Amino acid sequence: MKMLFIEAKSSLGKAEFDASGLPKRVGIVTTIQHLAEMKKVVDYLWKKEIKAVVAGQVLGCDASAALRHKGDVDAFLYVGTGEFHPIGVALQTGKPVFILHPETMQIRKLDDREIERIRKKKKGMLAKFHSSANIGVLMTTKAGQGTVQGGLKKVQELDKKHPCKRFYYFICDTLNFSELENFPFIECWLNTMCPRVMEDISVLNVEDL
């Protein structure tokens, strides 16, 4: 199937907001549609005596742009809507994350309790993996989804690294979560595709091993 990608930029308008709660060094991250407008945010923050730098574009599963600036900033400012992307930044960098809504220009801090909830859940799933004998490995044929956690190489290493466990491999295009209930002998599920697609169910990501 041929695919056509169309660049759709979003205009930020006038960048003015209450920056009093931000620390003195801030890295700005956003999604692709707002990226071209981030200079407005940087200029505004410098006027407020806040050292701001555009870290770059982030995806839900990829906060490498933020990681590159982790040691240079005290916090990150995500320009966009929702919490999916900023949660990814917080989890991967360990830094406080603020969210600036691009339309209302309202700013708020991401709730640390949500980040801690996800971290505790990961620790619990890791403990379950080590105590389980039968592991179901979830794989995908969907383009771009099967390589974000290291791809086939990490999957091939599972048997060598954990010889006392039995691995069962489940390959799909689009995963229907309810289908996992049909395999009650699986004690722990291991996700090899996008690490954020299963954040609300009991599945361990292979990158967390």
C-alpha positions in Angstrom: 0.0 0.0 0.0 1.4 3.4 -1.0 1.4 6.1 1.7 1.4 9.8 1.4 2.6 11.9 4.3 1.3 15.5 4.3 3.0 18.0 6.6 0.4 19.9 8.6 1.7 22.8 10.7 -0.3 24.4 13.5 -0.1 28.1 14.2 0.6 28.9 17.9 -0.6 32.5 17.8 0.7 34.8 20.5 2.9 33.0 23.0 2.1 34.7 26.4 1.5 32.7 29.6 2.2 32.6 33.3 5.7 31.3 33.5 6.2 32.1 37.2 6.1 28.4 38.2 8.9 27.3 35.8 12.5 26.8 36.9 15.3 28.9 35.5 16.4 26.3 32.9 13.8 24.7 30.7 13.9 22.4 27.7 11.0 22.7 25.3 9.5 19.6 23.6 6.5 19.3 21.4 4.9 17.3 18.6 5.7 17.8 14.9 2.8 20.1 14.1 4.0 22.7 16.7 7.7 22.4 16.2 8.1 25.3 13.8 6.5 27.7 16.3 8.7 26.9 19.3 11.0 30.0 18.8 8.1 32.1 20.0 8.0 30.2 23.3 11.8 30.4 23.6 11.9 34.2 23.0 9.0 34.7 25.5 10.8 32.7 28.2 14.1 34.5 27.7 12.3 37.8 28.3 11.1 36.3 31.6 14.8 35.5 32.4 14.2 31.8 31.9 17.0 30.0 29.9 15.0 28.0 27.4 16.1 25.8 24.6 14.1 23.8 22.0 14.9 20.2 22.7 12.9 19.0 19.8 10.1 16.7 18.7 9.0 13.8 20.9 6.8 10.8 20.3 5.0 8.8 22.9 7.6 6.0 22.7 10.6 8.2 21.9 11.8 11.0 24.1 15.4 10.9 22.8 15.2 14.7 22.0 14.6 15.4 25.6 17.2 12.9 26.8 19.9 14.8 24.9 19.2 17.9 27.0 18.6 16.1 30.3 21.8 17.4 31.9 21.3 21.0 30.8 17.8 21.7 32.1 15.9 21.6 35.4 12.6 20.7 33.8 10.8 20.2 30.4 8.0 22.2 29.0 5.7 20.2 26.7 3.7 22.3 24.2 0.6 20.4 23.3 -2.5 18.7 24.5 -3.0 15.6 26.7 -0.6 13.8 28.9 0.5 10.9 26.7 3.7 12.6 25.4 4.7 14.4 28.6 4.4 11.2 30.6 6.8 9.6 28.2 9.3 12.5 28.7 9.0 12.3 32.5 9.5 8.5 32.6 12.5 8.6 30.3 14.3 11.7 31.8 13.2 11.7 35.4 12.7 15.5 35.2 9.6 17.5 36.1 7.4 18.2 33.1 5.1 21.2 32.6 2.4 21.2 30.0 1.5 24.3 28.0 -1.8 24.1 26.1 -1.2 25.7 22.6 -4.7 27.2 22.4 -5.5 28.4 25.9 -1.9 29.2 26.9 -2.7 27.6 30.3 0.3 26.0 31.9 0.3 23.2 34.5 2.7 20.7 36.1 2.3 17.0 35.3 1.1 15.2 38.4 4.1 13.3 39.9 1.7 10.7 41.4 0.8 9.4 37.9 4.5 9.0 37.1 5.1 7.1 40.4 2.0 4.9 39.7 3.5 3.8 36.4 6.9 3.2 37.9 5.5 1.1 40.7 3.5 -0.9 38.2 6.6 -1.6 36.1 8.4 -2.9 39.3 5.5 -5.2 40.0 5.5 -6.6 36.5 9.2 -7.1 36.6 8.9 -9.1 39.8 6.1 -11.2 38.2 8.3 -11.9 35.2 11.1 -13.3 37.3 8.7 -15.5 39.3 6.9 -16.8 36.1 7.8 -19.9 34.0 5.6 -19.4 31.0 6.1 -16.1 29.2 4.0 -14.9 26.3 6.0 -12.6 23.9 3.8 -10.2 22.0 5.2 -9.2 18.5 3.8 -7.2 15.6 4.1 -7.0 11.9 2.9 -3.4 11.9 5.4 -1.0 10.3 7.4 1.1 12.8 6.0 -0.8 15.8 8.3 -3.8 16.0 11.7 -2.0 16.2 11.2 0.6 18.9 12.4 -1.7 21.7 15.4 -3.2 19.9 13.6 -5.3 17.4 14.2 -9.0 16.6 17.7 -9.0 18.3 16.3 -8.6 21.8 13.6 -11.3 21.1 16.3 -13.8 20.0 18.3 -13.2 23.2 15.4 -14.1 25.5 16.0 -17.8 25.6 19.7 -17.4 26.2 19.3 -14.9 29.0 16.5 -16.7 30.7 17.0 -20.5 30.0 14.7 -21.5 32.9 11.7 -19.9 31.3 9.5 -21.1 28.4 8.7 -18.4 25.8 5.7 -18.5 23.6 5.6 -16.1 20.6 2.4 -14.4 19.5 2.5 -12.4 16.3 -0.2 -10.0 15.1 -0.8 -6.9 13.1 -3.3 -5.1 15.4 -3.5 -6.6 18.9 -6.9 -7.2 20.5 -6.2 -7.1 24.2 -9.2 -9.3 25.1 -7.6 -12.2 23.1 -4.9 -12.5 25.7 -7.5 -14.1 28.0 -7.6 -17.1 25.7 -4.2 -18.2 26.9 -4.6 -18.8 30.6 -1.3 -20.8 30.8 0.7 -17.6 30.2 1.8 -16.3 33.5 3.3 -13.0 32.3 3.1 -11.1 29.0 6.1 -9.4 27.5 5.6 -6.6 25.0 8.2 -6.1 22.2 6.2 -3.5 20.2 5.6 0.2 21.1 6.2 0.4 24.9 3.3 2.8 25.4 0.5 0.9 23.8 -0.2 -1.2 26.9 0.5 1.2 29.8 -2.9 0.5 31.4 -2.8 -3.3 31.4 -0.5 -5.8 33.1 2.1 -6.2 30.4 5.9 -5.8 30.8 8.0 -4.1 28.2 11.1 -6.0 26.9 13.1 -2.8 27.4 12.4 -3.0 31.2 14.1 -6.3 31.6 
